[in-house]
C-alpha cells in the first residue's frame, strides 16, 4: 500500500496537501519528489498522485488517476455517546473510525460530565484522518457538535433512523437480529442513562441492547456494540 | 453496588485483602470499619463482608454470606493476540476483561515486535482486577505467558477448541454463524500474519474472520472480534 494522504480537493489534475498532511509526508515519512501516493477526500473517492514539488512546508502533487468510489453498500451507523474522559475519548474515536462508523455525536445527558469544546472536537478530526490513513478507509467519520439527548432522539425520528440504546437490563426482543435501517446507537455516561432518559428513548421506539453480566465502560460499549451493529448491517445487504 | 474487592480466599468466616486491594480501600475509597463490601475470588464465587479492622496497610473482614456463583453458561473464549505497543496493550486487556474473555495469550509470531516480560504481565493482572471491580464481573481473565503461534495451534487442537484467525481477505463460509465450541481467536501483529502462518492455521481447520474494507489495529480487532464471538456464544446457549 502506498502512503495515503487526506486531501479535500482531488478532482483536478493537481492537488495540494494541507499543513498537517504536508508535515506528515515531509518530516515523518520523508517522501521525495517523484514518489507515488494515494489521496482520499473523505467521501469515498480516491486518486493516485505523484509528488511534483516540495518546499519546507508544502507539497504539490500531480494527479494521474481518479476513482470515484462505490456508494455505501449497507445502512449508515451513527454513534451518539457521552464522551469519556481524556485519552479514552480519543481512543474511542480512533476505533469507531477504523470500524467504519459514519457519524459521531458527543451526547449530552443528565449524568454527563464531559462536554468537549470545539477545539477538542477539531483535534479529534485529525485522529479520524490518522485512523483512515492507517486502516485504509476512504470515508470520513463526521464528528458533530455535542447535542442534547432529546435533540438526538428527535433528529433520529425525523430522519427515520432506528434507535438502539445501550442500557443494562433485559434486551428488547430481537434487538440484534436484523439491522436493515440507518441506525443511531446511544451510549450513556459513567453511571448510565437515567430512568427518564430510557423511557424517553422508548417513546421513540428505541430498542435496548445489553451486554450480559457486565457494566461496560463508555468506550468499550461504543466499540463492541458498533461492531455488532456494523456486522449485522454488512450481513443484511 | 457496594465497593468490590478481589480476594483469593473468601471461603472462611474472615478474609484479608492483599496490599494493592487494601491500599485501594483505605487510601482511595477511604472506607471505614463497619462498611459492607463485596468480595470476589476470580472463580465466579462472591461473598458479602464487613470491614472489621484496619491498620495503615491492612484490612481484615468478617464474611457474612457466601455465593458460589453459577457455572459458565456459554463456551469459553481464549484470545491469543500479538501484543500492541505501550498503553494500547493495557487498554486491550482492560476491554477484553470487561467483555468477559476467559483467557488471554500474548502471541509470538514471525512479525511480532513486542514480547512482554513477566513483570509486564504481572502488572496487567492488576489491570484485569481493576476492570473486574468496575464492570461487575466475577471471573478472572487468565493471562498466560507469551506463546509461539505453532504452540497455540497445537494446544487448541489438543483441547478440542475451534480456531478463528483474523486476517484480511475472504471470510470462511459461515465463519460467524455458529460458535458453539470453546474457541481460540488469533489476532496478528502490525503487518499481519505471514502467508505461511495462515496456511498453518488452515491445517488446523481455522476459520478466517474478516472486517470489511478495513485493516484494524491489533486492539481494535481483538475487541471487535471478541465482541462478535462472545455475542454468538451467548446466543447459542
Contacts between the chains, C-beta under 8 A, distances in Angstrom:
chain1	res1	chain2	res2	distance
A	87	B	87	7.8
A	91	B	91	6.4
A	94	B	217	7.8
A	94	B	220	7.8
A	95	B	217	7.7
A	95	B	219	7.9
A	95	B	220	4.8
A	95	B	223	7.4
A	95	B	224	7.9
A	98	B	214	5.7
A	98	B	216	5.3
A	98	B	217	6.3
A	98	B	220	5.0
A	99	B	211	7.2
A	99	B	214	7.0
A	99	B	216	7.4
A	99	B	220	7.0
A	99	B	224	6.2
A	100	B	212	7.5
A	100	B	213	6.5
A	100	B	214	6.1
A	134	B	215	7.3
A	134	B	217	7.1
A	135	B	214	4.7
A	135	B	215	5.1
A	135	B	216	6.5
A	135	B	217	7.5
A	136	B	213	7.3
A	136	B	214	6.1
A	136	B	215	5.1
A	137	B	213	6.6
A	137	B	214	5.6
A	176	B	231	7.2
A	211	B	99	7.3
A	212	B	100	7.5
A	212	B	234	5.4
A	213	B	100	6.5
A	213	B	136	7.3
A	213	B	137	6.6
A	214	B	98	5.7
A	214	B	99	7.0
A	214	B	100	6.1
A	214	B	135	4.7
A	214	B	136	6.1
A	214	B	137	5.5
A	215	B	134	7.3
A	215	B	135	5.1
A	215	B	136	5.1
A	216	B	98	5.3
A	216	B	99	7.4
A	216	B	135	6.5
A	217	B	94	7.8
A	217	B	95	7.7
A	217	B	98	6.3
A	217	B	134	7.1
A	217	B	135	7.5
A	219	B	95	7.9
A	220	B	94	7.8
A	220	B	95	4.7
A	220	B	98	5.0
A	220	B	99	7.0
A	220	B	223	7.2
A	223	B	95	7.4
A	223	B	220	7.2
A	223	B	223	5.4
A	223	B	224	6.5
A	223	B	227	7.5
A	224	B	95	7.9
A	224	B	99	6.2
A	224	B	223	6.5
A	224	B	224	7.3
A	224	B	227	3.8
A	225	B	227	7.9
A	227	B	223	7.5
A	227	B	224	3.8
A	227	B	225	7.9
A	227	B	227	5.0
A	227	B	228	6.2
A	228	B	227	6.2
A	228	B	228	6.5
A	228	B	231	5.7
A	231	B	176	7.2
A	231	B	228	5.7
A	234	B	212	5.4
